[in-house]
Amino acid sequence: MNKLFLALLLSFFIFAGAGCHSSGNKDAASADSLTIMRQRLADSVKQEFSYAWENYVKYAWGHDVLKPVSHSYFDWYPHSLVMTPLDGYDTMVLMVLTNKADSAKKLILDSLRFNYDMSVSNFEITIRMLGGLLSGYELNGDKRFLSLATDLANRLIKAYHTPTGMPARFVNLMTGKTYGDTSNPAEIGTSLLEYGTLTKLTGDSLYYKTAKKAVVTLFNLRNKKTGLVGDAIDVNTGKWGGKESSISGGTDSYYEYLLKAWKLFGDQDCKHMWDSSIMAISAFLADTANGTPWYGHANMDTGKINLPYYGALDAFFGGALALSGDTARAESLQGSNFKMWELAGLEPEVLNYRTMKIVNGYYALRPENLESCYYCYHYTHDPKYLYMAKSMFQSIVRYCRTDAGYAAIKDVRNMTPDDIMESYFLAETLKYAYLIFAPAKTLDFNKVIFNTEAHPLKVDFR
């Protein structure tokens, strides 16, 4: 019998109790027990967040990333951009970790500058840093967050100065020089939320127009027969260099942002592109194995699945389906997500879903499985998602906690730790875990849309 349902069965008897003589009393006892469990788990997530943060403070203060095994730090570029404090700031605010949030804010505003002669990833800096600054401003109100966001966007936007309007992958923050002409849908299409929010806050339409032009151009270059996009395209010529289509890394957040730009801004063009894309995904990428739903990799021209691969990054799609209104498919896919997690105790980076053999056993502290669990629970209120989330969170604590923070796992088949705690562990993984268990009043679900780094941005048109 599935472990999840054993847990649910056990919890039923615990909740029912021998002294409950009416269905009303049983229901009340169950609800009370569930509330107590949720509060304890929310508190536990907060404690683990604090543990991770305190070790960052101890060993990596002022730097980008904590190295929890060597008790050291790592900076992405020649100058630190204090990624972990900025990525984790809004999680601290939501958890009401006020002192920690205040210290992170002070570090960010005192030290973060962008006038450096160094090239950065347009995609990563947009979702982590621009998203974090905008969310910080909307949550805290300090205009220095918005000033930094505007300065950063004005530097990043030069990546879009290409013949097609699709951005190069890397841009120099000081000179505006770019490189990386071969990009992918995710890196091209994942700035609508950030640039749209900046347009809303500053009144300058250039930001959203620039991001949207890139997305519309990419969408129009899809295969007209299948409706699919590939995995590599030249941003100067618009010619596809890679024809593999999937919902996985390199494409994932392109689809996510079509949906979320519609939800965040009411953009009907984005709704049309999402509707068209989901039809193509459902027609050609959706697959089943042993009665279980998955999404594979197909050739964008033929639509034929050539790789039955699914992994940690693909797991976001259940949440996207739930947000789009397809709760039934979302729930079914989340069952697959959890099955993938249970294989080894942590999810692998890549799984062959037909053989159920792990292709890549790395676990990078990724959040997507918990993210989809959060959305499924929000829309259904089915307690099984609380138990899924509990199991995943406790597995992370069991296998990834070190004596100085949390570590990625080199291979879930032997659970050897890797010496890195990515900033998104605080921005996303622990945030989604916390929000599943925390009271609904912690965050008004209908008033925000999360960017792909889980930074909440305020809905514009409601």
C-alpha positions, 0 to 999 in steps of 0.5 A: 500500500502506498506510504501516503495512504498508510499515513492518511489511514493512521491519521484518520484513526488518530483524529477520530479518537475513541471518545468521539461519539458523533460525526460532528465531534469526529470532524471537529477533532480531525480539523483541530488535529490538522490545525495543530499539525499544520502549525507545528510544521509551519513552526518547524519550517521557520526554525529550519529557515532560521538555521539556514540563514544563521549559518549564512550569516556566520560563514558567508555574510556579504557574499552570494551563496553559502558553502555548507560543507566547507563552511565557506562561501561562493560568489557568482561573479567578481563582485558579490551581489548578495544573492542569498539575502535578497532572494530570502528577504521576502520569505523572512517578511512572510515568516515574520522573522523581523530581526532577520529581515531587517538585517538582510535589508540593511545589508542589501541597501548598504552594499548592493551596487551594479556599476561593475565591469562584469557580465552576468546572466540576464535570466538569473539576475532578472528572476533572483535579483530584479524580482527580489527587489521589486517584491521587497519594495511592494512588501516593505515600501522602502523606495531604495528597493525600487531605485535599485530595481530600476538601475538594474533593469536599465542595465539588463535591458541592453541584452534585448538590443538584438536584431530580433528583440530576443535577449542575449544570455549575458550582459555586462552591467557597466558597458552593456556589451552582450554575448551568448547569442544562442539562447532558449525559450526560458531565458528569452521569455522569463522577464514579463512579470518583472518588467511588467511590474516595473512598468506599473511602478514607474509608469515607463512602458518601455520595460514591459514592451521590451519583454513582451516583444521578445516573447511574441517574437519567440511565440511566432517562431514556434512550429506552426504545425505542432505549436511547439518550441525547441530548446535552442535559438539564435537571438540574432537570426531567429533560427532554431539550433535545437529542436527538442521540445519539453516543459523542462529546464530551458523552456519551463518558465517561458510557459509559466510566464505566459500564464502568469502575465495573464493572471498578473496583468490581465494581458489577453495576448499572453492568455492567447499564447498560453491557451495555444501553448497548452494545447500543443503541450497536451497534444504532443508532450503529455504521456502516460506510463503504467497509467501515470501521467507524465510529460516527455521530450519531443521533436518540435517539428514532428511532435514525436516523443523521443525521450521519456524524461521527466524531472525536478524542474518539470514538477512545476507544471502541476502548479501551473495547471492548477493556476490555469484552472485544470485542477484535475490534471494538476492533481493527477500530475502531482501524484506523479511528482510525489511518486518520483520523490518517493523513489529514493527519498528525494527527487532526482534531477532526471527520471526515465518515467517508463523504466522508473530508473534515475537518469541524473540523481542530483538533488539541487534543493529544488522547490518545484515539487513543493510548489505544485503541492502548494497550489494543489492544496490551495485549490482542493484543501485535500489533506493528502497534500499536507502529508505530501509536503510534510514527507518532502520537507522532512526528507529534506531535513533528514538528508540535506541538513548539515552542521552549517546549513543545507546542502544539495545532494550529488546523487540521491542514490547514495545521499552524498552532500554537495557543497552549495546551498543555492539562494533559491532554497530560502526564496522558494523551497522553504517559502512554499513549504511554509505557505502550505502549512501556515494559516491562509492569512499569511498571504492573500493568494488572490492578490499576488502572483509568484515569479519563477523565483517565488517572489510575490508580485502584487496583482495589477488589475483586480 
